[in-house]
């Protein structure tokens, strides 16, 4: 499989495997047409890729070197001129190919409207979103594929009992009236991250999980480079704990809403490390499962 036509030739620095040999396939969706406050997330994929060069490929916590894991960077989808609906369809088609080939998709956004295209390419999974916003509008600005509708589109596919949003602290009246399933950040701060992890297990019991990480789910003190920052969010370590805990169940991952023009490298570095973390912990979980 060839690299996709895209907006840049950058690659994750540790991604050195051909598609056919890879377990993990990383691809970017540089898109921000429905951003409702500050644009710039179309530069997210290239910013995240560049940031990976800041880190050692050796993950000392796990005694694991990412260079030894089969990771393929397929480049960016060419969606710059696409409508939101066309973009989602493009992401969905490519994601289905990755999944059918038995690989683990990792999507680099781009705004949150890109995520449903990848998540809904799966069947019979649950989705955990980490986000400051509920993203539960039926449509926004007359478009059902707006980034403010991401959770709603996933619920359309999987049902309310298989989608959970964590870290929410900004939710519209219309969204509240629809009763989206959320764990708000204030409750997590009050009760602790262990409580939140127990609640995730309770509300999304068993089965495979896709994590969609909107970087604004993390407090802007840790992740300021995003289009719609909201105070009183999760810490970066909170999110790490969630990813690590769910590693044995993960089948896909995305990180979205990173806006390098609004950043000084803080947010892109954090997003890059979350990609590295997701690869490392799911790889280890897979080794443990294979050894049983």
Secondary structure, DSSP 8 states (H G I E B T S, - for coil): ------S-----TT----GGG-SEEEEEE---TT-SS---GGGHHHHHHHHHTTS-SEETTTTEEGGGS-EEEEEE---TT--HHHHHHHHHHHHHHHHHTT-EEEEEESSGGGHHHHHTTSSS-EEEEE-SB----S-BTTBTTSGGGHHHHHHHHH-GGGEEEEEE-B--HHHHHTT--EEEHHHHHHH-HHHHHHHHHHHS-SS-EEEEEEGGGB-TTT---STT--SS-B-HHHHHHHHHHHGGGEEEEEEE---GGG-SSHHHHHHHHHHHHHHHHHHHHHHHHHH-
